Amino acid sequence: MIKHIPITNTDKVCYIYSAKDGEPINYVCTTDFKMSDRPVDIFYRETPHPKFGNRYFGIAVNYEDGSYSIFNADEIEKFSFGMVEDDDGNLQYSQSHHDYKSFNNGNMIDGGRNYIRHSGNAEIYVVRNGEMTKSTGQ
């Protein structure tokens, strides 16, 4: 199981946008997208949005006033995520450039989307069709 640490109430976001658009929405991950150390939550819909054409969207927090913005996040399928096992057997990834995570089992992960620095066995995951999945290296 992959452990995520979202910045929004993802169940609420999925409920609101599923009801609004009549299309099931699922949470995918939380990661830096355009800016370093500003993680955003990424969501997915199976069919492209009828007005904007994207299947992924991100929700970002404006750290100055606490407001939220929504944006096209289709580029998420170009990103790589290094994953290491935590002490409970879950997979964890570094969500942002300076999100350093270390565990008692000796594993650590760092770097967000800027680079993958790790100790222990790391696996590379990618996002495909709204799911994080182990990379096949292609």
DSSP file (Angstrom, degrees, kcal/mol; ACC not computed):
  #  RESIDUE AA STRUCTURE BP1 BP2  ACC     N-H-->O    O-->H-N    N-H-->O    O-->H-N    TCO  KAPPA ALPHA  PHI   PSI    X-CA   Y-CA   Z-CA
    1    1 A M              0   0    0      0, 0.0    90,-3.0     0, 0.0     2,-0.5   0.000 360.0 360.0 360.0 139.4    0.0    0.0    0.0
    2    2 A I  B     -a   91   0A   0     88,-0.2     2,-0.6   130,-0.1    90,-0.2  -0.797 360.0-141.8 -92.7 129.7    1.2    3.5   -0.8
    3    3 A K        -     0   0    0     88,-3.2    90,-0.5    -2,-0.5     2,-0.3  -0.818  20.6-170.9 -94.9 125.2    1.0    6.0    2.0
    4    4 A H        -     0   0    0     -2,-0.6    25,-0.0    88,-0.1    88,-0.0  -0.808  19.4-158.3-111.9 153.7    0.0    9.5    1.0
    5    5 A I        -     0   0    0     -2,-0.3    -2,-0.0    25,-0.1    90,-0.0  -0.739  25.1-166.8-129.0  83.2    0.0   12.7    3.0
    6    6 A P        -     0   0    0      0, 0.0    24,-0.1     0, 0.0    35,-0.1  -0.194  24.0-143.0 -72.0 162.0   -2.5   15.0    1.1
    7    7 A I  S    S+     0   0    0     52,-0.1     2,-0.2     2,-0.0    23,-0.0   0.553  83.7  45.6 -98.9 -11.9   -2.9   18.8    1.7
    8    8 A T  S    S-     0   0    0     51,-0.1     2,-1.4    53,-0.0     3,-0.1  -0.712 100.2 -91.7-119.3 173.0   -6.7   18.7    1.2
    9    9 A N     >  -     0   0    0     -2,-0.2     4,-2.2     1,-0.2     3,-0.4  -0.754  45.6-169.6 -82.0  94.4   -9.6   16.6    2.4
   10   10 A T  H  > S+     0   0    0     -2,-1.4     4,-2.7     1,-0.2     5,-0.2   0.830  79.6  56.0 -63.7 -34.6   -9.4   14.3   -0.6
   11   11 A D  H  > S+     0   0    0      2,-0.2     4,-2.3     1,-0.2    -1,-0.2   0.918 110.1  46.8 -61.8 -41.6  -12.6   12.5    0.1
   12   12 A K  H  > S+     0   0    0     -3,-0.4     4,-2.9     2,-0.2    -2,-0.2   0.914 111.9  49.8 -66.6 -43.7  -14.5   15.9    0.2
   13   13 A V  H  X S+     0   0    0     -4,-2.2     4,-2.6     2,-0.2     5,-0.3   0.934 112.0  48.3 -60.7 -46.2  -12.8   17.0   -3.1
   14   14 A C  H  X S+     0   0    0     -4,-2.7     4,-2.1     1,-0.2    11,-0.3   0.913 113.1  48.3 -61.0 -42.8  -13.7   13.7   -4.8
   15   15 A Y  H  X S+     0   0    0     -4,-2.3     4,-2.3    -5,-0.2     5,-0.2   0.944 113.4  46.5 -62.2 -49.3  -17.3   14.0   -3.6
   16   16 A I  H  X S+     0   0    0     -4,-2.9     4,-2.5     1,-0.2    -2,-0.2   0.938 118.0  40.2 -62.0 -49.4  -17.7   17.7   -4.7
   17   17 A Y  H  X S+     0   0    0     -4,-2.6     4,-2.2     2,-0.2     6,-0.4   0.809 113.4  54.0 -76.1 -28.2  -16.2   17.3   -8.1
   18   18 A S  H  X>S+     0   0    0     -4,-2.1     4,-1.6    -5,-0.3     5,-0.7   0.927 114.4  42.1 -65.5 -43.6  -17.9   13.9   -8.8
   19   19 A A  H  <5S+     0   0    0     -4,-2.3    -2,-0.2    -5,-0.2    -1,-0.2   0.908 115.4  50.3 -68.3 -41.9  -21.3   15.5   -8.0
   20   20 A K  H  <5S+     0   0    0     -4,-2.5    -2,-0.2    -5,-0.2    -1,-0.2   0.917 124.1  26.9 -62.9 -46.0  -20.5   18.7   -9.9
   21   21 A D  H  <5S-     0   0    0     -4,-2.2    -1,-0.2     2,-0.2    -2,-0.2   0.539  97.4-126.5 -98.6  -8.5  -19.4   16.9  -13.1
   22   22 A G  T  <5S+     0   0    0     -4,-1.6    -3,-0.2     1,-0.2    -4,-0.1   0.799  76.9 111.3  66.4  27.0  -21.3   13.7  -12.9
   23   23 A E  S   <S-     0   0    0     -5,-0.7    -2,-0.2    -6,-0.4    -1,-0.2  -0.999  77.0-107.7-134.6 130.3  -18.0   11.8  -13.3
   24   24 A P        -     0   0    0      0, 0.0    22,-0.6     0, 0.0     2,-0.4  -0.353  36.2-162.6 -59.8 135.4  -16.2    9.7  -10.7
   25   25 A I  E     -C   45   0B   0    -11,-0.3     2,-0.4    20,-0.1    20,-0.2  -0.946   5.6-169.3-118.7 138.6  -13.1   11.5   -9.4
   26   26 A N  E     -C   44   0B   0     18,-2.2    18,-2.4    -2,-0.4     2,-0.2  -0.982  24.6-116.6-130.6 148.6  -10.3    9.8   -7.5
   27   27 A Y  E     +C   43   0B   0     -2,-0.4    16,-0.2    16,-0.2     3,-0.1  -0.559  29.6 177.8 -74.8 139.8   -7.3   11.1   -5.6
   28   28 A V  E     -     0   0B   0     14,-3.2     2,-0.3     1,-0.4   104,-0.2   0.798  49.1 -49.7-110.1 -55.2   -3.9   10.1   -7.1
   29   29 A C  E     -C   42   0B   0     13,-1.0    13,-3.2     2,-0.1     2,-0.4  -0.971  39.6-110.2-170.1 175.6   -1.1   11.6   -5.1
   30   30 A T  E     +C   41   0B   0     -2,-0.3     2,-0.3    11,-0.2    11,-0.2  -0.997  51.9 137.2-126.0 125.6    0.4   14.7   -3.5
   31   31 A T  E     -C   40   0B   0      9,-2.3     9,-2.5    -2,-0.4    65,-0.2  -0.991  57.9 -82.8-160.1 159.5    3.6   16.2   -5.1
   32   32 A D        +     0   0    0     63,-1.8     4,-0.1    -2,-0.3    64,-0.0  -0.456  46.4 171.3 -59.8 144.4    5.5   19.2   -6.3
   33   33 A F        -     0   0    0      2,-0.5    -1,-0.2     5,-0.4     3,-0.1   0.619  69.1 -11.0-122.3 -70.3    4.2   20.1   -9.7
   34   34 A K  S    S+     0   0    0      4,-0.2     2,-0.4     1,-0.2    -2,-0.1   0.702 127.1  51.5-104.4 -27.9    5.5   23.5  -11.0
   35   35 A M  S >  S-     0   0    0      3,-0.3     3,-1.2     0, 0.0    -2,-0.5  -0.914  84.6-113.8-119.2 138.8    7.1   24.9   -7.9
   36   36 A S  T 3  S+     0   0    0     -2,-0.4    60,-0.1     1,-0.2    76,-0.0  -0.434  98.4   8.1 -67.6 138.5    9.6   23.4   -5.6
   37   37 A D  T 3  S+     0   0    0     -2,-0.1    -1,-0.2     1,-0.1    59,-0.1   0.759 101.0 105.6  61.2  29.2    8.4   22.7   -2.0
   38   38 A R    <   -     0   0    0     -3,-1.2    -5,-0.4     2,-0.0    -3,-0.3  -0.591  56.9-166.1-130.4  70.1    4.8   23.6   -2.9
   39   39 A P        -     0   0    0      0, 0.0    22,-0.4     0, 0.0     2,-0.3  -0.226   3.3-166.5 -62.9 148.3    3.1   20.2   -3.0
   40   40 A V  E     -C   31   0B   0     -9,-2.5    -9,-2.3    55,-0.2     2,-0.4  -0.900  23.5-111.4-128.8 156.7   -0.4   19.9   -4.6
   41   41 A D  E     -CD  30  59B   0     18,-2.0    18,-2.3    -2,-0.3     2,-0.4  -0.781  29.9-150.6 -90.8 135.5   -3.0   17.2   -4.6
   42   42 A I  E     -CD  29  58B   0    -13,-3.2   -14,-3.2    -2,-0.4   -13,-1.0  -0.901  14.2-174.8-110.8 134.1   -3.6   15.5   -7.9
   43   43 A F  E     -CD  27  57B   0     14,-3.0    14,-1.9    -2,-0.4     2,-0.4  -0.831   8.3-147.7-125.6 162.9   -7.0   14.0   -8.9
   44   44 A Y  E     -CD  26  56B   0    -18,-2.4   -18,-2.2    -2,-0.3     2,-0.4  -0.979  11.7-171.8-137.7 143.0   -8.2   12.0  -11.9
   45   45 A R  E     -C   25   0B   0     10,-2.3   -20,-0.1    -2,-0.4     4,-0.1  -0.993  25.9-135.0-128.9 140.0  -11.3   11.5  -14.0
   46   46 A E  S    S+     0   0    0    -22,-0.6    -1,-0.1    -2,-0.4   -21,-0.1   0.883  89.8  50.3 -65.8 -40.3  -11.5    8.8  -16.6
   47   47 A T  S    S-     0   0    0      1,-0.1     7,-0.1     8,-0.1     6,-0.0  -0.778  99.8 -98.8 -99.8 145.1  -13.0   10.9  -19.3
   48   48 A P        -     0   0    0      0, 0.0     7,-0.2     0, 0.0     6,-0.1  -0.241  47.2 -94.1 -58.7 146.6  -11.5   14.3  -20.3
   49   49 A H     >  -     0   0    0      5,-2.4     4,-2.2     1,-0.1     7,-0.0  -0.420  33.6-131.2 -60.1 132.5  -13.2   17.4  -18.9
   50   50 A P  T  4 S+     0   0    0      0, 0.0    -1,-0.1     0, 0.0     0, 0.0   0.788 101.3  32.2 -63.1 -28.1  -15.8   18.5  -21.4
   51   51 A K  T  4 S+     0   0    0      3,-0.1    -2,-0.0     1,-0.0     0, 0.0   0.852 132.5  26.2 -94.8 -40.3  -14.6   22.2  -21.3
   52   52 A F  T  4 S-     0   0    0      2,-0.1     3,-0.1     3,-0.0    20,-0.0   0.661  89.0-135.4-104.5 -19.5  -10.9   21.9  -20.6
   53   53 A G     <  +     0   0    0     -4,-2.2     2,-0.2     1,-0.3     0, 0.0   0.438  58.9 126.6  83.0   0.0  -10.0   18.5  -22.0
   54   54 A N        -     0   0    0      1,-0.1    -5,-2.4    -6,-0.1    -1,-0.3  -0.618  44.8-164.7 -93.9 153.3   -7.8   17.3  -19.1
   55   55 A R  S    S+     0   0    0     -2,-0.2   -10,-2.3    -7,-0.2     2,-0.4   0.672  78.0  53.6-101.8 -25.9   -8.2   14.1  -17.2
   56   56 A Y  E     -D   44   0B   0    -12,-0.2    17,-2.0   -10,-0.1    18,-0.4  -0.864  63.7-178.7-108.2 144.0   -6.0   15.1  -14.2
   57   57 A F  E     -DE  43  72B   0    -14,-1.9   -14,-3.0    -2,-0.4     2,-0.3  -0.992  12.4-147.1-138.2 152.0   -6.4   18.2  -12.1
   58   58 A G  E     -DE  42  71B   0     13,-2.7    13,-2.0    -2,-0.3     2,-0.5  -0.843   2.8-149.6-114.5 152.0   -4.4   19.6   -9.3
   59   59 A I  E     -DE  41  70B   0    -18,-2.3   -18,-2.0    -2,-0.3     2,-0.3  -0.989  19.7-171.8-121.4 122.9   -5.5   21.6   -6.3
   60   60 A A  E     - E   0  69B   0      9,-2.7     9,-2.3    -2,-0.5     2,-0.5  -0.856  18.3-130.9-115.6 148.3   -2.9   24.0   -4.8
   61   61 A V  E     - E   0  68B   0    -22,-0.4     2,-0.9    -2,-0.3     7,-0.2  -0.834  12.7-137.6 -96.5 132.2   -2.9   26.1   -1.7
   62   62 A N     >  -     0   0    0      5,-3.3     4,-2.6    -2,-0.5     3,-0.4  -0.824  16.7-158.3 -84.4 109.5   -2.1   29.8   -1.8
   63   63 A Y  T  4 S+     0   0    0     -2,-0.9    -1,-0.1     1,-0.2     5,-0.0   0.638  83.1  61.3 -71.1 -13.4    0.1   30.0    1.3
   64   64 A E  T  4 S+     0   0    0      1,-0.1    -1,-0.2     3,-0.1    -2,-0.0   0.905 126.4   7.5 -77.2 -41.9   -0.4   33.8    1.6
   65   65 A D  T  4 S-     0   0    0     -3,-0.4    -2,-0.2     2,-0.1    -1,-0.1   0.428  95.6-116.2-123.8   1.2   -4.2   33.7    2.1
   66   66 A G     <  +     0   0    0     -4,-2.6    -3,-0.1     1,-0.2     2,-0.0   0.518  67.5 137.9  78.7   3.8   -5.2   30.0    2.4
   67   67 A S        -     0   0    0     -5,-0.4    -5,-3.3    -6,-0.1     2,-0.3  -0.284  46.0-129.5 -76.6 169.5   -7.2   30.0   -0.8
   68   68 A Y  E     -E   61   0B   0     -7,-0.2     2,-0.3    -3,-0.1    -7,-0.2  -0.878  15.5-163.6-119.6 151.0   -7.1   27.2   -3.3
   69   69 A S  E     -E   60   0B   0     -9,-2.3    -9,-2.7    -2,-0.3     2,-0.4  -0.968   9.8-144.8-131.4 153.4   -6.6   27.1   -7.0
   70   70 A I  E     +E   59   0B   0     -2,-0.3     2,-0.3   -11,-0.2   -11,-0.2  -0.907  23.8 171.0-117.1 143.9   -7.3   24.3   -9.5
   71   71 A F  E     -E   58   0B   0    -13,-2.0   -13,-2.7    -2,-0.4     2,-0.3  -0.969  41.4 -85.9-150.4 161.7   -5.2   23.6  -12.6
   72   72 A N  E     +E   57   0B   0     -2,-0.3   -15,-0.2   -15,-0.2     3,-0.1  -0.550  38.9 177.0 -68.9 126.8   -4.6   21.1  -15.4
   73   73 A A    >   +     0   0    0    -17,-2.0     3,-2.2    -2,-0.3   -16,-0.2   0.020  34.8 126.5-123.6  27.0   -2.3   18.4  -14.2
   74   74 A D  G >   +     0   0    0    -18,-0.4     3,-1.2     1,-0.3    -1,-0.1   0.748  64.3  72.9 -59.0 -22.7   -2.1   16.1  -17.2
   75   75 A E  G >   +     0   0    0      1,-0.2     3,-2.6    -3,-0.1     4,-0.3   0.593  69.1  93.2 -67.3  -8.8    1.7   16.3  -17.1
   76   76 A I  G X  S+     0   0    0     -3,-2.2     3,-1.6     1,-0.3    51,-0.4   0.794  72.8  67.3 -56.9 -27.9    1.7   14.1  -14.0
   77   77 A E  G <  S+     0   0    0     -3,-1.2    -1,-0.3     1,-0.3    -2,-0.1   0.567  93.6  59.8 -71.9  -5.6    2.2   11.0  -16.2
   78   78 A K  G <  S+     0   0    0     -3,-2.6    -1,-0.3    -4,-0.1    -2,-0.2   0.503  89.8  95.7 -92.7  -6.7    5.7   12.4  -17.1
   79   79 A F    <   -     0   0    0     -3,-1.6    48,-0.5    -4,-0.3     2,-0.4  -0.502  61.3-147.0 -90.3 152.8    6.8   12.3  -13.4
   80   80 A S        -     0   0    0     -2,-0.2     2,-0.5    33,-0.1    46,-0.2  -0.927   7.5-158.9-115.8 144.5    8.8    9.6  -11.6
   81   81 A F  E     -F  125   0C   0     44,-2.6    44,-2.9    -2,-0.4     2,-0.4  -0.977   9.2-145.8-126.3 117.5    8.3    8.7   -7.9
   82   82 A G  E     -F  124   0C   0     -2,-0.5    12,-0.5    30,-0.3     2,-0.4  -0.684  22.9-163.5 -77.5 134.5   11.0    6.9   -5.9
   83   83 A M  E     +F  123   0C   0     40,-2.7    40,-2.3    -2,-0.4     2,-0.3  -0.964  12.6 179.4-123.9 136.8    9.3    4.6   -3.3
   84   84 A V  E     -B   92   0A   0      8,-2.2     8,-2.7    -2,-0.4     2,-0.4  -0.940  34.1-105.0-129.3 157.5   10.8    3.0   -0.2
   85   85 A E  E     -B   91   0A   0     36,-0.5     6,-0.2    -2,-0.3    22,-0.2  -0.652  32.9-148.8 -83.2 133.4    9.2    0.8    2.4
   86   86 A D    >   -     0   0    0      4,-3.2     3,-1.6    -2,-0.4    17,-0.1  -0.239  38.9 -84.4 -88.1-175.4    8.5    2.4    5.7
   87   87 A D  T 3  S+     0   0    0      1,-0.3    -2,-0.0     2,-0.1    -1,-0.0   0.709 128.6  52.1 -65.7 -20.9    8.5    0.6    9.1
   88   88 A D  T 3  S-     0   0    0      2,-0.1    -1,-0.3     0, 0.0     3,-0.1   0.370 120.8-103.4 -96.6   3.7    4.9   -0.6    8.6
   89   89 A G  S <  S+     0   0    0     -3,-1.6     2,-0.2     1,-0.3    -2,-0.1   0.501  80.1 130.9  87.2   3.5    5.5   -2.1    5.2
   90   90 A N        -     0   0    0    -88,-0.0    -4,-3.2     1,-0.0     2,-0.4  -0.548  60.0-117.3 -84.0 155.0    3.9    0.7    3.3
   91   91 A L  E     -aB   2  85A   0    -90,-3.0   -88,-3.2    -6,-0.2     2,-0.3  -0.777  33.9-172.9 -89.4 137.4    5.5    2.4    0.4
   92   92 A Q  E     - B   0  84A   0     -8,-2.7    -8,-2.2    -2,-0.4     2,-0.3  -0.963   6.6-164.8-130.9 150.8    6.3    6.1    0.8
   93   93 A Y        -     0   0    0    -90,-0.5     2,-0.6    -2,-0.3   -10,-0.1  -0.902  32.7-102.6-128.7 157.3    7.6    8.8   -1.6
   94   94 A S        -     0   0    0    -12,-0.5   -12,-0.2    -2,-0.3    16,-0.1  -0.731  30.3-162.7 -80.0 119.6    9.1   12.2   -1.1
   95   95 A Q        +     0   0    0     -2,-0.6   -63,-1.8   -64,-0.1     2,-0.3   0.731  66.6  16.0 -80.4 -23.0    6.3   14.6   -2.0
   96   96 A S  S >  S-     0   0    0    -65,-0.2     3,-2.4    16,-0.2    16,-0.5  -0.940  90.3 -87.3-148.5 168.6    8.5   17.7   -2.5
   97   97 A H  T 3  S+     0   0    0     -2,-0.3    14,-0.6     1,-0.3    15,-0.1   0.821 125.7  29.7 -46.5 -46.9   12.1   18.8   -3.1
   98   98 A H  T 3  S+     0   0    0     12,-0.1     2,-1.3    13,-0.1    -1,-0.3   0.000  83.6 122.4-108.6  28.8   13.0   19.0    0.6
   99   99 A D    <   -     0   0    0     -3,-2.4     2,-0.5     2,-0.0    13,-0.3  -0.712  41.4-177.5 -91.5  86.7   10.6   16.3    1.9
  100  100 A Y        -     0   0    0     -2,-1.3     2,-0.4    10,-0.2    10,-0.2  -0.758   2.8-176.4 -89.9 125.0   13.2   14.0    3.6
  101  101 A K  E     +H  109   0D   0      8,-2.7     8,-2.4    -2,-0.5     2,-0.3  -0.986   3.6 177.4-124.5 130.0   11.7   10.9    5.1
  102  102 A S  E     -H  108   0D   0     -2,-0.4     2,-0.3     6,-0.2     6,-0.2  -0.960   9.2-158.4-131.2 153.2   13.7    8.3    7.1
  103  103 A F    >   -     0   0    0      4,-2.4     3,-1.9    -2,-0.3   -18,-0.0  -0.878  31.8-113.2-130.9 157.3   12.5    5.1    8.8
  104  104 A N  T 3  S+     0   0    0     -2,-0.3   -18,-0.1     1,-0.3    -1,-0.1   0.719 111.3  69.4 -62.8 -21.7   13.9    2.9   11.6
  105  105 A N  T 3  S-     0   0    0      2,-0.1    -1,-0.3   -20,-0.1     3,-0.1   0.455 120.3-104.7 -77.2   1.2   14.3    0.1    9.0
  106  106 A G  S <  S+     0   0    0     -3,-1.9     2,-0.2     1,-0.3    -2,-0.1   0.289  81.0 127.3  94.5  -9.7   17.2    2.1    7.5
  107  107 A N        +     0   0    0    -22,-0.2    -4,-2.4    11,-0.1    -1,-0.3  -0.541  30.2 171.8 -80.5 147.0   15.3    3.2    4.4
  108  108 A M  E     -HI 102 119D   0     11,-1.2    11,-1.7    -6,-0.2     2,-0.3  -0.979  13.4-165.9-148.0 158.7   15.1    6.9    3.5
  109  109 A I  E     +HI 101 118D   0     -8,-2.4    -8,-2.7    -2,-0.3     2,-0.3  -0.992  15.5 159.3-146.1 144.9   13.7    8.9    0.5
  110  110 A D  E     + I   0 117D   0      7,-1.8     7,-2.2    -2,-0.3   -10,-0.2  -0.979  38.4  62.3-157.9 159.5   14.3   12.5   -0.5
  111  111 A G    >>  -     0   0    0    -14,-0.6     3,-1.7   -15,-0.4     4,-1.1   0.215  62.1-144.6 109.3 -13.9   14.1   14.9   -3.4
  112  112 A G  T 34 S-     0   0    0    -16,-0.5   -30,-0.3   -13,-0.3   -18,-0.2  -0.306  74.4 -27.5  56.3-133.2   10.5   15.0   -4.6
  113  113 A R  T 34 S+     0   0    0    -18,-0.2    -1,-0.3     1,-0.1   -33,-0.1   0.528 132.0  74.2 -91.4  -7.7   10.4   15.4   -8.4
  114  114 A N  T <4 S-     0   0    0     -3,-1.7     2,-0.3     1,-0.3    -2,-0.2   0.903 117.1 -27.8 -71.8 -40.8   13.8   17.2   -8.5
  115  115 A Y     <  -     0   0    0     -4,-1.1     2,-0.6   -18,-0.1    -1,-0.3  -0.962  58.2-117.4-163.7 164.5   15.8   14.0   -7.9
  116  116 A I        +     0   0    0     -2,-0.3     2,-0.4    -3,-0.1    -5,-0.2  -0.946  32.3 172.8-116.8 111.3   15.5   10.7   -6.1
  117  117 A R  E     +I  110   0D   0     -7,-2.2    -7,-1.8    -2,-0.6     2,-0.3  -0.968  17.4 152.1-115.5 132.8   17.9   10.2   -3.3
  118  118 A H  E     -I  109   0D   0     -2,-0.4     2,-0.3    -9,-0.2    -9,-0.2  -0.970  36.7-145.1-153.1 162.7   17.4    7.0   -1.2
  119  119 A S  E    S+I  108   0D   0    -11,-1.7   -11,-1.2    -2,-0.3     2,-0.1  -0.947  73.6  21.3-127.0 155.9   18.8    4.4    1.0
  120  120 A G  S    S-     0   0    0     -2,-0.3     2,-0.5   -13,-0.2   -14,-0.1  -0.322 116.8 -26.4  79.2-172.7   17.6    0.8    1.0
  121  121 A N        -     0   0    0     -2,-0.1   -36,-0.5   -36,-0.1     2,-0.4  -0.630  65.9-170.3 -78.5 125.1   15.7   -0.7   -1.9
  122  122 A A        -     0   0    0     -2,-0.5     2,-0.4   -38,-0.1   -38,-0.2  -0.917   6.3-160.3-114.7 143.7   13.9    1.9   -3.9
  123  123 A E  E     -F   83   0C   0    -40,-2.3   -40,-2.7    -2,-0.4     2,-0.5  -0.928  18.1-126.9-118.5 147.6   11.3    1.2   -6.7
  124  124 A I  E     -F   82   0C   0     -2,-0.4    11,-3.2   -42,-0.2     2,-0.3  -0.832  27.6-173.4 -98.0 128.7   10.3    3.7   -9.3
  125  125 A Y  E     -FG  81 134C   0    -44,-2.9   -44,-2.6    -2,-0.5     2,-0.3  -0.849   4.7-170.6-116.8 155.2    6.6    4.4   -9.8
  126  126 A V  E     - G   0 133C   0      7,-2.8     7,-3.1    -2,-0.3     2,-0.5  -0.862  28.0-108.1-133.5 168.6    4.7    6.4  -12.4
  127  127 A V  E     + G   0 132C   0    -48,-0.5     2,-0.4   -51,-0.4     5,-0.2  -0.903  39.5 168.2-103.5 127.0    1.1    7.6  -12.7
  128  128 A R  E >   - G   0 131C   0      3,-2.8     3,-1.6    -2,-0.5    -2,-0.0  -0.988  66.8 -13.4-139.4 128.2   -1.0    5.8  -15.4
  129  129 A N  T 3  S-     0   0    0     -2,-0.4     3,-0.1     1,-0.3    -1,-0.1   0.864 129.5 -49.6  49.6  43.7   -4.7    6.1  -15.8
  130  130 A G  T 3  S+     0   0    0      1,-0.2     2,-0.4   -87,-0.1    -1,-0.3   0.570 119.3  99.4  80.1   9.4   -5.2    7.6  -12.4
  131  131 A E  E <  S-G  128   0C   0     -3,-1.6    -3,-2.8     2,-0.0     2,-0.5  -0.963  71.5-125.1-129.9 144.8   -3.1    5.1  -10.5
  132  132 A M  E     +G  127   0C   0     -2,-0.4     2,-0.3    -5,-0.2    -5,-0.2  -0.797  43.6 172.5 -84.1 127.8    0.4    5.0   -9.1
  133  133 A T  E     -G  126   0C   0     -7,-3.1    -7,-2.8    -2,-0.5     2,-0.1  -0.964  39.7 -89.1-140.0 151.7    2.0    1.9  -10.6
  134  134 A K  E     -G  125   0C   0     -2,-0.3    -9,-0.3    -9,-0.2     2,-0.1  -0.372  51.0-112.8 -62.0 133.5    5.5    0.4  -10.7
  135  135 A S        -     0   0    0    -11,-3.2   -11,-0.2     1,-0.1    -1,-0.1  -0.400  14.5-155.0 -69.4 142.1    7.4    1.6  -13.7
  136  136 A T        -     0   0    0     -2,-0.1    -1,-0.1    -3,-0.1    -2,-0.1   0.391  45.4-112.6 -94.1   0.8    8.3   -0.9  -16.4
  137  137 A G              0   0    0    -13,-0.1    -2,-0.1     1,-0.0    -3,-0.0   0.588 360.0 360.0  81.6  10.7   11.2    1.3  -17.4
  138  138 A Q              0   0    0      0, 0.0    -1,-0.0     0, 0.0    -3,-0.0   0.422 360.0 360.0-102.3 360.0    9.8    2.2  -20.8
